[in-house]
Amino acid sequence: MMTIKQVQDIKLKKHLPRLITDKSITTYIGNARNLSYSLYTLLTDSITWIYYNPNNDEEFVERYTILSGELEVDRNGEKNILYPGDVIDTKMYDTVSTCYAKEQVEILFEMTSSFFEKSFEERLIIQRDARKIQEVDGYTYHHCARISDYSIELWKRMNPTENLAILSIGSYFHDIGKLAIPLEILNKKGKLTEDEWKIIKMHTTLGAEMMRNHEIERIRKAAFIVEEHHERYDGKGYPYGLMGNEISLEASIVSVVDAFDAMTTNRVYRGAMTIEQAIQEIRAGKGTQFNPKVVDEFLKMLEENNNKWQ
């Protein structure tokens, strides 16, 4: 394992491959003895997740060592603070860890090289596609990031170990089909015409087609979430009129979170609702627009967070 001093020395070198997001900076360091290393800098007031990796390879390694700062980790509702020198080994846990950084935290990340190289390359491609959304529509870009964050937390509460990587991708790119919608329709301040509304609704199937033709397998697998996230529990949604349990749990979660975020943020055609007003709207849609179990868990999650929404 590399020492903290070695990592700090490497940080000073320029032109190292970096993956930069609004929450973190991942700096690729190198590999040795079938292990790849990167410096993961989690920025102030940010959140990330460490997934349980059910890898059958006994020699598989995925470890996170705190180098500086303090990291609050929530695992199954139990919160702990990790300090420099503490380690998260994904083999030790069969659940998802939610990690909060109230201050900047630097983490040494180690993973078996064959898995790391593929993961790092995929994340670069995903970031590229995210930037495309940002370039076209800044609101949708930030909206997608919020939907992903809250969908993951809600999924953790309802189905903590399965398909989280698929859910995180599908929730983030749920509106990717809007890249194909003319901006004059997407950002229209007045009421949409019937034809314009038909075009807007096409973003679900257009987005799913983009996902299914993507070069990354887990993005292809997440296409169903994009396609279903405007279906309604009572069968009156689009594009296919699915109802009840015909709609995946993943899409049902995104549907609730997406609607709540849209209601509580300013749009070009209307101002934001208050949190209390949006909660009433979600309650009113329980069993008609939204899956009742998802609504119950979502409102419980909000209540536990003092109805805060960021």
Secondary structure as a PSIPRED ss2 file (coil, helix, strand):
# PSIPRED VFORMAT (PSIPRED V4.0)

   1 M C   1.000  0.000  0.000
   2 M C   1.000  0.000  0.000
   3 T C   1.000  0.000  0.000
   4 I H   0.000  1.000  0.000
   5 K H   0.000  1.000  0.000
   6 Q H   0.000  1.000  0.000
   7 V H   0.000  1.000  0.000
   8 Q H   0.000  1.000  0.000
   9 D H   0.000  1.000  0.000
  10 I H   0.000  1.000  0.000
  11 K H   0.000  1.000  0.000
  12 L C   1.000  0.000  0.000
  13 K C   1.000  0.000  0.000
  14 K C   1.000  0.000  0.000
  15 H C   1.000  0.000  0.000
  16 L C   1.000  0.000  0.000
  17 P C   1.000  0.000  0.000
  18 R E   0.000  0.000  1.000
  19 L E   0.000  0.000  1.000
  20 I E   0.000  0.000  1.000
  21 T C   1.000  0.000  0.000
  22 D C   1.000  0.000  0.000
  23 K C   1.000  0.000  0.000
  24 S E   0.000  0.000  1.000
  25 I E   0.000  0.000  1.000
  26 T E   0.000  0.000  1.000
  27 T E   0.000  0.000  1.000
  28 Y E   0.000  0.000  1.000
  29 I E   0.000  0.000  1.000
  30 G E   0.000  0.000  1.000
  31 N E   0.000  0.000  1.000
  32 A E   0.000  0.000  1.000
  33 R C   1.000  0.000  0.000
  34 N C   1.000  0.000  0.000
  35 L E   0.000  0.000  1.000
  36 S E   0.000  0.000  1.000
  37 Y E   0.000  0.000  1.000
  38 S E   0.000  0.000  1.000
  39 L E   0.000  0.000  1.000
  40 Y E   0.000  0.000  1.000
  41 T E   0.000  0.000  1.000
  42 L E   0.000  0.000  1.000
  43 L C   1.000  0.000  0.000
  44 T C   1.000  0.000  0.000
  45 D C   1.000  0.000  0.000
  46 S E   0.000  0.000  1.000
  47 I E   0.000  0.000  1.000
  48 T E   0.000  0.000  1.000
  49 W E   0.000  0.000  1.000
  50 I E   0.000  0.000  1.000
  51 Y C   1.000  0.000  0.000
  52 Y C   1.000  0.000  0.000
  53 N C   1.000  0.000  0.000
  54 P C   1.000  0.000  0.000
  55 N C   1.000  0.000  0.000
  56 N C   1.000  0.000  0.000
  57 D C   1.000  0.000  0.000
  58 E C   1.000  0.000  0.000
  59 E C   1.000  0.000  0.000
  60 F C   1.000  0.000  0.000
  61 V C   1.000  0.000  0.000
  62 E E   0.000  0.000  1.000
  63 R E   0.000  0.000  1.000
  64 Y E   0.000  0.000  1.000
  65 T E   0.000  0.000  1.000
  66 I E   0.000  0.000  1.000
  67 L E   0.000  0.000  1.000
  68 S E   0.000  0.000  1.000
  69 G C   1.000  0.000  0.000
  70 E C   1.000  0.000  0.000
  71 L E   0.000  0.000  1.000
  72 E E   0.000  0.000  1.000
  73 V E   0.000  0.000  1.000
  74 D E   0.000  0.000  1.000
  75 R E   0.000  0.000  1.000
  76 N C   1.000  0.000  0.000
  77 G C   1.000  0.000  0.000
  78 E E   0.000  0.000  1.000
  79 K E   0.000  0.000  1.000
  80 N E   0.000  0.000  1.000
  81 I E   0.000  0.000  1.000
  82 L E   0.000  0.000  1.000
  83 Y C   1.000  0.000  0.000
  84 P C   1.000  0.000  0.000
  85 G C   1.000  0.000  0.000
  86 D C   1.000  0.000  0.000
  87 V E   0.000  0.000  1.000
  88 I E   0.000  0.000  1.000
  89 D E   0.000  0.000  1.000
  90 T H   0.000  1.000  0.000
  91 K H   0.000  1.000  0.000
  92 M H   0.000  1.000  0.000
  93 Y C   1.000  0.000  0.000
  94 D C   1.000  0.000  0.000
  95 T C   1.000  0.000  0.000
  96 V C   1.000  0.000  0.000
  97 S E   0.000  0.000  1.000
  98 T E   0.000  0.000  1.000
  99 C E   0.000  0.000  1.000
 100 Y E   0.000  0.000  1.000
 101 A E   0.000  0.000  1.000
 102 K C   1.000  0.000  0.000
 103 E C   1.000  0.000  0.000
 104 Q C   1.000  0.000  0.000
 105 V E   0.000  0.000  1.000
 106 E E   0.000  0.000  1.000
 107 I E   0.000  0.000  1.000
 108 L E   0.000  0.000  1.000
 109 F E   0.000  0.000  1.000
 110 E E   0.000  0.000  1.000
 111 M E   0.000  0.000  1.000
 112 T E   0.000  0.000  1.000
 113 S H   0.000  1.000  0.000
 114 S H   0.000  1.000  0.000
 115 F H   0.000  1.000  0.000
 116 F H   0.000  1.000  0.000
 117 E H   0.000  1.000  0.000
 118 K H   0.000  1.000  0.000
 119 S H   0.000  1.000  0.000
 120 F H   0.000  1.000  0.000
 121 E H   0.000  1.000  0.000
 122 E H   0.000  1.000  0.000
 123 R H   0.000  1.000  0.000
 124 L H   0.000  1.000  0.000
 125 I H   0.000  1.000  0.000
 126 I H   0.000  1.000  0.000
 127 Q H   0.000  1.000  0.000
 128 R H   0.000  1.000  0.000
 129 D H   0.000  1.000  0.000
 130 A H   0.000  1.000  0.000
 131 R H   0.000  1.000  0.000
 132 K H   0.000  1.000  0.000
 133 I H   0.000  1.000  0.000
 134 Q H   0.000  1.000  0.000
 135 E H   0.000  1.000  0.000
 136 V H   0.000  1.000  0.000
 137 D C   1.000  0.000  0.000
 138 G H   0.000  1.000  0.000
 139 Y H   0.000  1.000  0.000
 140 T H   0.000  1.000  0.000
 141 Y H   0.000  1.000  0.000
 142 H H   0.000  1.000  0.000
 143 H H   0.000  1.000  0.000
 144 C H   0.000  1.000  0.000
 145 A H   0.000  1.000  0.000
 146 R H   0.000  1.000  0.000
 147 I H   0.000  1.000  0.000
 148 S H   0.000  1.000  0.000
 149 D H   0.000  1.000  0.000
 150 Y H   0.000  1.000  0.000
 151 S H   0.000  1.000  0.000
 152 I H   0.000  1.000  0.000
 153 E H   0.000  1.000  0.000
 154 L H   0.000  1.000  0.000
 155 W H   0.000  1.000  0.000
 156 K H   0.000  1.000  0.000
 157 R H   0.000  1.000  0.000
 158 M H   0.000  1.000  0.000
 159 N C   1.000  0.000  0.000
 160 P C   1.000  0.000  0.000
 161 T C   1.000  0.000  0.000
 162 E C   1.000  0.000  0.000
 163 N C   1.000  0.000  0.000
 164 L H   0.000  1.000  0.000
 165 A H   0.000  1.000  0.000
 166 I H   0.000  1.000  0.000
 167 L H   0.000  1.000  0.000
 168 S H   0.000  1.000  0.000
 169 I H   0.000  1.000  0.000
 170 G H   0.000  1.000  0.000
 171 S H   0.000  1.000  0.000
 172 Y H   0.000  1.000  0.000
 173 F C   1.000  0.000  0.000
 174 H C   1.000  0.000  0.000
 175 D C   1.000  0.000  0.000
 176 I H   0.000  1.000  0.000
 177 G H   0.000  1.000  0.000
 178 K H   0.000  1.000  0.000
 179 L H   0.000  1.000  0.000
 180 A H   0.000  1.000  0.000
 181 I C   1.000  0.000  0.000
 182 P C   1.000  0.000  0.000
 183 L H   0.000  1.000  0.000
 184 E H   0.000  1.000  0.000
 185 I H   0.000  1.000  0.000
 186 L H   0.000  1.000  0.000
 187 N C   1.000  0.000  0.000
 188 K C   1.000  0.000  0.000
 189 K C   1.000  0.000  0.000
 190 G C   1.000  0.000  0.000
 191 K C   1.000  0.000  0.000
 192 L C   1.000  0.000  0.000
 193 T C   1.000  0.000  0.000
 194 E H   0.000  1.000  0.000
 195 D H   0.000  1.000  0.000
 196 E H   0.000  1.000  0.000
 197 W H   0.000  1.000  0.000
 198 K H   0.000  1.000  0.000
 199 I H   0.000  1.000  0.000
 200 I H   0.000  1.000  0.000
 201 K H   0.000  1.000  0.000
 202 M C   1.000  0.000  0.000
 203 H H   0.000  1.000  0.000
 204 T H   0.000  1.000  0.000
 205 T H   0.000  1.000  0.000
 206 L H   0.000  1.000  0.000
 207 G H   0.000  1.000  0.000
 208 A H   0.000  1.000  0.000
 209 E H   0.000  1.000  0.000
 210 M H   0.000  1.000  0.000
 211 M H   0.000  1.000  0.000
 212 R H   0.000  1.000  0.000
 213 N C   1.000  0.000  0.000
 214 H C   1.000  0.000  0.000
 215 E C   1.000  0.000  0.000
 216 I C   1.000  0.000  0.000
 217 E H   0.000  1.000  0.000
 218 R H   0.000  1.000  0.000
 219 I H   0.000  1.000  0.000
 220 R H   0.000  1.000  0.000
 221 K H   0.000  1.000  0.000
 222 A C   1.000  0.000  0.000
 223 A H   0.000  1.000  0.000
 224 F H   0.000  1.000  0.000
 225 I H   0.000  1.000  0.000
 226 V H   0.000  1.000  0.000
 227 E H   0.000  1.000  0.000
 228 E H   0.000  1.000  0.000
 229 H C   1.000  0.000  0.000
 230 H C   1.000  0.000  0.000
 231 E C   1.000  0.000  0.000
 232 R C   1.000  0.000  0.000
 233 Y C   1.000  0.000  0.000
 234 D C   1.000  0.000  0.000
 235 G C   1.000  0.000  0.000
 236 K C   1.000  0.000  0.000
 237 G C   1.000  0.000  0.000
 238 Y C   1.000  0.000  0.000
 239 P C   1.000  0.000  0.000
 240 Y C   1.000  0.000  0.000
 241 G C   1.000  0.000  0.000
 242 L C   1.000  0.000  0.000
 243 M C   1.000  0.000  0.000
 244 G H   0.000  1.000  0.000
 245 N H   0.000  1.000  0.000
 246 E H   0.000  1.000  0.000
 247 I C   1.000  0.000  0.000
 248 S C   1.000  0.000  0.000
 249 L H   0.000  1.000  0.000
 250 E H   0.000  1.000  0.000
 251 A H   0.000  1.000  0.000
 252 S H   0.000  1.000  0.000
 253 I H   0.000  1.000  0.000
 254 V H   0.000  1.000  0.000
 255 S H   0.000  1.000  0.000
 256 V H   0.000  1.000  0.000
 257 V H   0.000  1.000  0.000
 258 D H   0.000  1.000  0.000
 259 A H   0.000  1.000  0.000
 260 F H   0.000  1.000  0.000
 261 D H   0.000  1.000  0.000
 262 A H   0.000  1.000  0.000
 263 M H   0.000  1.000  0.000
 264 T C   1.000  0.000  0.000
 265 T C   1.000  0.000  0.000
 266 N C   1.000  0.000  0.000
 267 R E   0.000  0.000  1.000
 268 V C   1.000  0.000  0.000
 269 Y C   1.000  0.000  0.000
 270 R E   0.000  0.000  1.000
 271 G C   1.000  0.000  0.000
 272 A C   1.000  0.000  0.000
 273 M C   1.000  0.000  0.000
 274 T C   1.000  0.000  0.000
 275 I H   0.000  1.000  0.000
 276 E H   0.000  1.000  0.000
 277 Q H   0.000  1.000  0.000
 278 A H   0.000  1.000  0.000
 279 I H   0.000  1.000  0.000
 280 Q H   0.000  1.000  0.000
 281 E H   0.000  1.000  0.000
 282 I H   0.000  1.000  0.000
 283 R H   0.000  1.000  0.000
 284 A H   0.000  1.000  0.000
 285 G C   1.000  0.000  0.000
 286 K E   0.000  0.000  1.000
 287 G C   1.000  0.000  0.000
 288 T C   1.000  0.000  0.000
 289 Q C   1.000  0.000  0.000
 290 F E   0.000  0.000  1.000
 291 N C   1.000  0.000  0.000
 292 P H   0.000  1.000  0.000
 293 K H   0.000  1.000  0.000
 294 V H   0.000  1.000  0.000
 295 V H   0.000  1.000  0.000
 296 D H   0.000  1.000  0.000
 297 E H   0.000  1.000  0.000
 298 F H   0.000  1.000  0.000
 299 L H   0.000  1.000  0.000
 300 K H   0.000  1.000  0.000
 301 M H   0.000  1.000  0.000
 302 L H   0.000  1.000  0.000
 303 E H   0.000  1.000  0.000
 304 E H   0.000  1.000  0.000
 305 N C   1.000  0.000  0.000
 306 N C   1.000  0.000  0.000
 307 N C   1.000  0.000  0.000
 308 K C   1.000  0.000  0.000
 309 W C   1.000  0.000  0.000
 310 Q C   1.000  0.000  0.000
